[in-house]
Amino acid sequence: MKKFLFLLAATGVLAAVGCSKDDAAQEEVKYVSEIKIGFEGDTRVSASHSAAGLKFAWEDGDVIYVSRTASEVMANEEFKYDASSGTFKPGNNSSSLKAGEKYIAVYNASLTKFSDGIKVNVQQTREISDMFSNMPMVSTEFTADANGTIATMTHIVGMVEIPVKSQDAGKKLKEIMITATDYTNLGGTFNMPVSDYSISLPSGGFNYVKLKSATGIDLNQSTATSVFIPVLPCTNAVIALDYKLDDDTELQYISNSDLGSKKLTVERGKITKISELTLE
């Protein structure tokens, strides 16, 4: 699967003029009030082992937070996506970027300073209800430009695709959980260092992520339905699955041996598809 790319539109400039005390030459200070965001890779998320393909798009009101990288305090200024213009605009009256300054942006995360640079603070819960709501992102460092500010976002986590069918007709999937039985970290609340604005993966976290559906996901007996769970990148993790159908009173267990003793490797910004499963 490939990484994601969104080309969103545009820029606007607010100008402010300052003058010296003795009326010397005036210095123009420009502020950028709209940001154009791009994503690494292609416009579609398409896994090399998956025909499903996922397409991500910003929704009106989505929020990113932006901070000046040279500042000692990560201000985390709020910008909201405006669907009509295809740009991110200030979420409050004080949010703007100074032209010529360097910044970094995050989505579903926040920023803090530490001794050697910047940390991205990510809160990835153990249980999720929306397979796409827990996809934190961080940008590379970018320069605010009055002629068009562009930041490039990259995903911090990857996706596991699980194609499932039902043995019996009319079943709904209420819960499905991936567990790393060797205690590889698949999720967690952590601080992720950004060194030279390249991502260093965290060491803390927990070894499972569960997708829950209040209404249930309809399953078919003949055609597999893919569910997607966002997890931290990992290499050769020994995994097991637990699931609950709508008439189950407790989770049903699928061991690693039942999965063919396969090990899971997930890359940041990519989809890894496991073998099709029939749930009983």
Rosetta blueprint (number, residue, H / E / L):
1 M L
2 K L
3 K L
4 F E
5 L L
6 F L
7 L L
8 L L
9 A L
10 A L
11 T L
12 G L
13 V E
14 L E
15 A E
16 A E
17 V E
18 G E
19 C L
20 S L
21 K L
22 D L
23 D L
24 A L
25 A L
26 Q L
27 E E
28 E E
29 V E
30 K E
31 Y E
32 V E
33 S L
34 E L
35 I E
36 K E
37 I E
38 G E
39 F E
40 E L
41 G L
42 D E
43 T L
44 R L
45 V E
46 S L
47 A L
48 S L
49 H L
50 S L
51 A L
52 A L
53 G L
54 L E
55 K L
56 F L
57 A L
58 W L
59 E L
60 D L
61 G L
62 D L
63 V E
64 I E
65 Y E
66 V E
67 S E
68 R E
69 T L
70 A L
71 S L
72 E L
73 V L
74 M L
75 A L
76 N L
77 E E
78 E E
79 F E
80 K E
81 Y E
82 D E
83 A L
84 S L
85 S L
86 G L
87 T E
88 F E
89 K E
90 P E
91 G L
92 N L
93 N L
94 S L
95 S L
96 S L
97 L E
98 K E
99 A L
100 G L
101 E L
102 K E
103 Y E
104 I E
105 A E
106 V E
107 Y E
108 N L
109 A L
110 S E
111 L E
112 T E
113 K E
114 F E
115 S L
116 D L
117 G E
118 I E
119 K E
120 V E
121 N E
122 V E
123 Q E
124 Q E
125 T L
126 R L
127 E E
128 I E
129 S L
130 D L
131 M L
132 F L
133 S L
134 N L
135 M L
136 P L
137 M E
138 V E
139 S E
140 T L
141 E L
142 F E
143 T E
144 A L
145 D L
146 A L
147 N L
148 G L
149 T L
150 I E
151 A E
152 T E
153 M E
154 T E
155 H E
156 I L
157 V L
158 G E
159 M E
160 V E
161 E E
162 I E
163 P E
164 V E
165 K E
166 S E
167 Q L
168 D L
169 A L
170 G L
171 K L
172 K E
173 L E
174 K E
175 E E
176 I E
177 M E
178 I E
179 T E
180 A E
181 T L
182 D L
183 Y L
184 T L
185 N L
186 L L
187 G E
188 G E
189 T E
190 F E
191 N E
192 M E
193 P E
194 V E
195 S E
196 D L
197 Y L
198 S E
199 I E
200 S L
201 L L
202 P L
203 S L
204 G L
205 G L
206 F E
207 N L
208 Y E
209 V E
210 K E
211 L E
212 K E
213 S E
214 A E
215 T E
216 G E
217 I E
218 D E
219 L L
220 N L
221 Q L
222 S L
223 T L
224 A L
225 T E
226 S E
227 V E
228 F E
229 I E
230 P E
231 V E
232 L L
233 P L
234 C E
235 T E
236 N E
237 A E
238 V E
239 I E
240 A E
241 L E
242 D E
243 Y E
244 K E
245 L E
246 D L
247 D L
248 D L
249 T L
250 E L
251 L L
252 Q E
253 Y E
254 I E
255 S L
256 N L
257 S L
258 D L
259 L L
260 G L
261 S L
262 K L
263 K E
264 L E
265 T E
266 V E
267 E L
268 R L
269 G L
270 K L
271 I E
272 T E
273 K E
274 I L
275 S L
276 E L
277 L E
278 T E
279 L E
280 E L
